[in-house]
Amino acid sequence: MAPFSSVSLATVRGGKMTRTWPFSASGSGSLSPREREIVIQVARGRLSKQIAHEIGIAEATVKVHRSRAMQKMQAGSLPELGRMADKLKLVPGTPQRS
């Protein structure tokens, strides 16, 4: 069984679909609790240094967790990771952008 169910979310630019994400909206697939926490902070626009200070770990450790989350979510960049987190409603209390 694959670690992710196939949810197709698309980034739309100028009315054209540019990317689909095979990722689970329920439970964030196989992200660890720490990876999920860091993805949420990245989606809120926090820097690695800020995240590290807030949760009490080294900045390098934040980057490792972020990198693993990006691989699991197949995100090519930090902005894309943030958009994916937003589309998957991983960030509590943020309005859904259209």
Backbone as CSV, one residue per row, in Angstrom:
resi,resn,N_x,N_y,N_z,CA_x,CA_y,CA_z,C_x,C_y,C_z
1,MET,0.838,-1.185,0.000,0.000,0.000,0.000,0.881,1.246,0.000
2,ALA,0.539,2.198,-0.835,1.302,3.445,-0.924,1.080,4.277,0.327
3,PRO,2.096,5.063,0.735,1.944,5.865,1.948,0.968,7.022,1.806
4,PHE,0.572,7.371,0.598,-0.327,8.499,0.380,-1.521,8.047,-0.432
5,SER,-2.690,8.563,-0.104,-3.824,8.337,-0.985,-3.696,9.346,-2.116
6,SER,-4.378,9.133,-3.176,-4.191,9.983,-4.334,-5.201,11.121,-4.348
7,VAL,-4.833,12.227,-3.754,-5.642,13.434,-3.781,-4.996,14.350,-4.802
8,SER,-5.765,14.796,-5.743,-5.197,15.620,-6.797,-5.516,17.083,-6.546
9,LEU,-4.514,17.808,-6.081,-4.631,19.255,-5.897,-3.774,19.915,-6.956
10,ALA,-4.257,20.999,-7.490,-3.517,21.636,-8.575,-3.202,23.080,-8.268
11,THR,-2.031,23.498,-8.694,-1.685,24.903,-8.673,-2.168,25.480,-9.996
12,VAL,-2.955,26.509,-9.921,-3.515,27.088,-11.133,-2.862,28.446,-11.369
13,ARG,-2.322,28.591,-12.542,-1.716,29.860,-12.952,-2.322,30.260,-14.284
14,GLY,-3.009,31.353,-14.276,-3.618,31.835,-15.520,-4.627,30.857,-16.097
15,GLY,-5.327,30.118,-15.241,-6.341,29.179,-15.704,-5.804,27.838,-16.156
16,LYS,-4.491,27.630,-16.101,-3.905,26.359,-16.543,-3.377,25.578,-15.352
17,MET,-3.641,24.291,-15.340,-3.124,23.448,-14.281,-1.634,23.214,-14.527
18,THR,-0.820,23.468,-13.507,0.618,23.332,-13.687,1.216,22.181,-12.905
19,ARG,0.495,21.657,-11.889,1.070,20.579,-11.085,-0.023,19.893,-10.297
20,THR,0.046,18.585,-10.175,-0.865,17.868,-9.292,-0.047,17.245,-8.187
21,TRP,-0.643,17.113,-7.020,0.049,16.589,-5.855,-0.624,15.323,-5.367
22,PRO,0.016,14.170,-5.498,-0.585,12.942,-4.968,-0.304,12.852,-3.469
23,PHE,-1.179,13.464,-2.667,-0.909,13.517,-1.241,-2.199,13.486,-0.469
24,SER,-2.169,12.916,0.685,-3.360,12.764,1.507,-3.685,14.040,2.270
25,ALA,-4.914,14.502,2.161,-5.351,15.665,2.935,-5.696,15.267,4.361
26,SER,-5.992,14.010,4.575,-6.336,13.552,5.922,-5.100,12.979,6.594
27,GLY,-4.579,13.688,7.564,-3.434,13.195,8.319,-2.089,13.467,7.692
28,SER,-2.039,14.130,6.579,-0.790,14.503,5.916,0.090,13.317,5.570
29,GLY,-0.498,12.242,5.099,0.289,11.104,4.649,1.172,10.552,5.729
30,SER,2.447,10.448,5.441,3.374,9.857,6.399,4.315,10.876,7.034
31,LEU,3.897,12.132,7.116,4.734,13.122,7.791,4.792,12.792,9.283
32,SER,5.988,12.917,9.839,6.118,12.744,11.289,5.488,13.965,11.966
33,PRO,5.168,13.860,13.250,4.615,15.026,13.942,5.539,16.248,13.861
34,ARG,6.844,16.050,13.947,7.792,17.171,13.872,7.815,17.763,12.472
35,GLU,7.800,16.915,11.433,7.769,17.417,10.059,6.499,18.231,9.822
36,ARG,5.394,17.721,10.305,4.119,18.433,10.156,4.182,19.798,10.852
37,GLU,4.728,19.822,12.063,4.867,21.068,12.816,5.712,22.081,12.045
38,ILE,6.782,21.613,11.438,7.681,22.506,10.698,7.036,22.967,9.396
39,VAL,6.316,22.089,8.708,5.608,22.486,7.489,4.602,23.592,7.810
40,ILE,3.900,23.446,8.904,2.930,24.464,9.318,3.628,25.797,9.555
41,GLN,4.771,25.772,10.232,5.513,27.008,10.495,6.047,27.626,9.200
42,VAL,6.525,26.795,8.279,7.008,27.286,6.978,5.847,27.949,6.226
43,ALA,4.681,27.311,6.266,3.511,27.867,5.576,3.094,29.207,6.172
44,ARG,3.393,29.422,7.430,3.100,30.703,8.085,4.166,31.750,7.791
45,GLY,5.192,31.368,7.030,6.224,32.318,6.630,7.396,32.435,7.588
46,ARG,7.516,31.512,8.506,8.603,31.565,9.489,9.909,31.081,8.874
47,LEU,11.010,31.674,9.283,12.343,31.257,8.857,12.806,30.076,9.702
48,SER,13.746,29.294,9.167,14.283,28.139,9.894,14.822,28.545,11.262
49,LYS,15.506,29.671,11.308,16.084,30.159,12.562,14.986,30.460,13.595
50,GLN,13.893,31.054,13.140,12.773,31.368,14.031,12.102,30.091,14.539
51,ILE,11.904,29.144,13.647,11.280,27.870,14.019,12.148,27.163,15.051
52,ALA,13.450,27.106,14.789,14.383,26.431,15.691,14.339,27.038,17.084
53,HIS,14.348,28.358,17.151,14.322,29.041,18.444,13.016,28.751,19.193
54,GLU,11.915,28.789,18.455,10.593,28.595,19.072,10.410,27.189,19.643
55,ILE,10.880,26.166,18.919,10.642,24.796,19.407,11.855,24.195,20.107
56,GLY,12.949,24.944,20.171,14.094,24.518,20.957,14.974,23.445,20.345
57,ILE,15.157,23.520,19.022,16.073,22.595,18.343,17.037,23.409,17.486
58,ALA,18.059,22.755,16.966,19.042,23.446,16.126,18.440,23.800,14.765
59,GLU,18.912,24.886,14.203,18.453,25.307,12.881,18.700,24.215,11.836
60,ALA,19.839,23.545,11.938,20.157,22.457,10.995,19.134,21.330,11.095
61,THR,18.653,21.063,12.289,17.642,20.014,12.480,16.328,20.417,11.832
62,VAL,15.973,21.688,11.927,14.768,22.189,11.255,14.904,21.960,9.755
63,LYS,16.073,22.258,9.212,16.292,22.090,7.769,16.207,20.635,7.345
64,VAL,16.666,19.718,8.189,16.564,18.289,7.888,15.089,17.873,7.846
65,HIS,14.329,18.257,8.869,12.896,17.915,8.910,12.157,18.537,7.726
66,ARG,12.494,19.783,7.417,11.857,20.469,6.292,12.169,19.766,4.979
67,SER,13.419,19.366,4.815,13.837,18.675,3.603,13.107,17.339,3.435
68,ARG,12.990,16.597,4.518,12.280,15.307,4.456,10.807,15.506,4.132
69,ALA,10.208,16.525,4.716,8.807,16.826,4.424,8.638,17.215,2.958
70,MET,9.565,18.005,2.436,9.497,18.411,1.029,9.608,17.200,0.106
71,GLN,10.478,16.256,0.449,10.606,15.041,-0.351,9.319,14.232,-0.311
72,LYS,8.770,14.053,0.879,7.550,13.266,1.025,6.370,13.906,0.301
73,MET,6.311,15.230,0.320,5.212,15.947,-0.314,5.502,16.283,-1.776
74,GLN,6.699,15.953,-2.226,7.134,16.202,-3.600,7.076,17.693,-3.943
75,ALA,7.480,18.517,-2.983,7.525,19.964,-3.191,8.881,20.348,-3.760
76,GLY,8.881,21.167,-4.787,10.121,21.576,-5.420,10.760,22.817,-4.819
77,SER,9.999,23.533,-3.991,10.509,24.762,-3.392,9.735,25.057,-2.107
78,LEU,10.260,25.990,-1.305,9.563,26.382,-0.083,8.215,27.051,-0.372
79,PRO,8.137,27.943,-1.357,6.820,28.513,-1.660,5.809,27.441,-2.070
80,GLU,6.265,26.459,-2.818,5.371,25.372,-3.215,4.928,24.565,-1.993
81,LEU,5.838,24.324,-1.062,5.500,23.617,0.168,4.426,24.394,0.936
82,GLY,4.587,25.700,1.007,3.586,26.536,1.677,2.232,26.482,1.000
83,ARG,2.220,26.522,-0.340,0.959,26.432,-1.082,0.293,25.076,-0.851
84,MET,1.104,24.023,-0.833,0.559,22.683,-0.613,-0.058,22.580,0.777
85,ALA,0.635,23.101,1.765,0.115,23.075,3.139,-1.190,23.845,3.217
86,ASP,-1.269,24.962,2.514,-2.479,25.768,2.487,-3.619,25.007,1.819
87,LYS,-3.355,24.413,0.671,-4.377,23.660,-0.062,-4.866,22.452,0.731
88,LEU,-3.964,21.822,1.471,-4.316,20.649,2.273,-4.889,21.028,3.633
89,LYS,-5.005,22.338,3.879,-5.551,22.866,5.136,-4.787,22.344,6.355
90,LEU,-3.450,22.315,6.243,-2.612,21.891,7.354,-2.430,22.993,8.385
91,VAL,-2.585,24.236,7.942,-2.364,25.374,8.825,-3.701,25.754,9.463
92,PRO,-3.862,25.491,10.756,-5.133,25.816,11.401,-5.356,27.317,11.498
93,GLY,-6.594,27.709,11.311,-6.965,29.109,11.498,-6.623,30.038,10.360
94,THR,-6.247,29.501,9.193,-5.979,30.381,8.059,-7.082,30.227,7.027
95,PRO,-7.542,31.331,6.449,-8.589,31.233,5.436,-8.046,30.598,4.164
96,GLN,-8.866,29.844,3.486,-8.481,29.200,2.232,-8.418,30.247,1.143
97,ARG,-7.284,30.329,0.452,-7.124,31.276,-0.658,-7.678,30.660,-1.929
98,SER,-8.175,31.492,-2.806,-8.691,30.974,-4.078,-7.724,31.230,-5.198
